[in-house]
Amino acid sequence: MRGNPDENSLRWSLGIGLAVILVVGYVAKEVFWNAKNQGHPCDSCGRPFGPKAFGLSLRCPHCGKIL
């Protein structure tokens, strides 16, 4: 990193702040859907598909769209 050290620390702080906001948003979304205990709705058909414990769903079981 070149330039003024104050600029570098500002960029670093903004980057870390943005990363924290994104992580907190993702965790909040997951907590919300898990609290409803219904699973995420599909973007295409809108039908919910249940959460799998320690699994990763790449396709909607109803319409087959890749998520």
N, C-alpha and C positions, 0 to 999 in steps of 0.2 A: 504494500500500500504506500503510495507516494503522496506527497503534498503535505498540507497542514495537518498536524496531529489532531487538532480539534475537529476538523472535517471528518477524519477517519473514525473518531470515536462517535460522532453524530451518526454517520452511516451505519456503524456497528450497532448502535442503540436502536436505530430505526429498523434495521433488519431483525434484530432479536425481538423487538416489540411486535412487528408484523407476524413473526413466527409464533409467538405466544398467543396472539389474537386468533390465528388460524387453528392452533391446537385446541384452545379453549372452546372455540366454536364447534369443532368436530366432536369433542368430548360431550359438549352440551347436547348436540343433535343425537348422539348415540344414547345418552342417558334418557332423553325424551322418548325415543322409540322403544327402548327397553322398559321404561316405566309403563308405557301403554300396553306392553306385552302382546303386540299384534304384528310386529315386524314392519319393515319399510314398505311403502307403496311403490309399485312399479311406475316408472316415468311414462311408459307407453300405454298400458292398459289400466293403471290405477289400482289394481287389486293388490292387496298386501301379500307378501310372502314372508313366512315365519323365519325368525332368526335361528341359525344353526349354532349349536355350542361348538366352539373351536373349529368352525367351518367357514368357507368362503363360497358364496353363491355368485356365479358369473352370469347366469341366465335366469330370466324370470320363468318359473315353472308353468305359468299360465299362457303367456304369449311367446316365450322363447327369445325375447329381446336380450341382447348382451348388455349387461349393466355397466 
